[in-house]
């Protein structure tokens, strides 16, 4: 055995030793998770074993403790999967999401909850909300806004009419992949994609696929499904769709704007405890008089609370009146946030806090 083989053998033996330790430690962690479940169940918390605030704190601490060479994002992803598997030993979770399988909402649900949950694709945002309200699923995941396309109005309307609580957010970079059974772009005659994806890749398509027809699809996942039976066609979709439908990638990351990001909300039945890095979502309606909106917003300004988003939607059954959706920094349990919300309640004709939840990171 030469010196190179001896060096490799020593490193591989060290890897084997570390793997044995990892397996032992993972199972020790799983036993602790089971102990937590038993303690909670003994205290009567049969339906609230999942704690989004606790998970957020664990993930942040893992990032802080990480010395590399693995990135903080990769450490967080691995920790998420470990927590997902441990929680499944206590109580398997079911999560409804705006489908079908292979969409970006599917990827967002997987990113937030890990792989050890039951993911249920649902055809509409309204149906996601209905299923969670009826407790046919523990949680729901729906899109709320895109950095290029703006807000998802259907989600806002569902939030206004639902009693569900917002328990988390997911930020997902949108990277469009060109996938096909064809060997090259030259062999393509059609490209399927959702109209938004076609628009977000327009410059790349103009430069590389002038000879190819662009065909709108109901979703990028549906586009990928269609391509499985059409050898001369391609789809624009995410990597998860390529994995699900077994399609090779012809080109990666063909989006015109690499900063394109979609934000998703996690909907459930429980309020989330403060974590120290939180957002609060709410909506309000102002009386129809001069300065009413200014009075509401002044309550946040005087408390030194930053608004991260404000959107308006028409108020049903009242022409030319609007409901305002707002996200603010902080948790509703914090004294300054609670005091500001009390002032808003005095000024607004309607106020509802939709939830406070941990701020997400990319």
Steps between C-alpha positions, in 0.01 A plus 500: 500500500652833392493822700195636315297185570607506865389865533162424338452195725566711812251770390233243414542330836452840666184555293370157609568589865317833463207329328464254789497793742248688287262204493525466876444873560208518258324220683572664836339817365201300376456348849501850649235604249285206607545605864383851410192354334416286801538797736277719281236229466499443875432873538209478255667655192383225263468719190784747548821297484642707213657825624597741225662740747720226643604382152590854395722541806673165437571589137636844590726350765626239254595776256678692775693193619602395148878537443491369139594377248128421459298817438250629751219424254615139466529456876147641541368263232656197668372606841151550355500143371620365835225690683243385244593134550501534879160669504358224280579256782281707733219591258515489119390834355280553194551815295269615220656719235395678182592232246543297291813311602816658367393865536698762689241485779581128529870593533414764762300250708788253481751771594302604809386161633767260369445166333340301783151650464202407284471764227153535344474681163180706474376665177407845639606735777141511626501122534827505697336735749179293514685172564709647783194667653321163494812339654548277200864614520704642786641790297470667162755676281394769250682770300450859614732711281773489237784752478428559128128428456372649827228372731277193467154652536324167547705431813419844642128441445520158670684645799233766540223240519679226698557445871835326439818641649820580313770291669799546273642631175724343236723692261582300190736618223337425166739333256347383174643188334451392139426125498431258219553151364664658194879494469533871422309824452528452124263203524218693669178613334303611811571636848226471763489719812270708715460847342691662787795266446498574127504873580779462756719317244409710197846648432671162526239339274533784248875441488506119486160365390369726224398194296294342782128558561414617852187333638332619824419233762287511814813446711868425451445156651227428243743615231757247623238224507403567139862487385533141627292388199635748242867435408529818292364730773655665804364648823608787719468399866692454823746223577242316711279458191796358307560248780133400529449451126847362424594769249864590420595868516602660172588835657515624859380828651365664185304770688577856390521631859700277738360686803145379428353376831156382608372531856264239643292486817446204733142484628381312807291521816749608767673823600879497498707614800756780454846407371667843504495531119134508405247656267133573566237498225167676536225666307282799577223712353491875555192719531426699185627839617802723423827392663367165625780293344761750623369465855538122491850506353610769745447254785779282358727794421472646851587159649807471275357194327599442139240388248649249258194478273163665439240389244140600438210290374143607424264449792221267393144635505628859531590690183826697500595397851808292576658261746872554566737210558816593693812320622698659783821419684456341840265263682151593618599391853774765519385801705571765233326296230206423727463869590515605134235243406276633777528850351418364154192327642379835635534666157409225254145385444629141484827337606610137498845367579565204270800371693853561625769261377877459458663703224634269230840508334588398148 
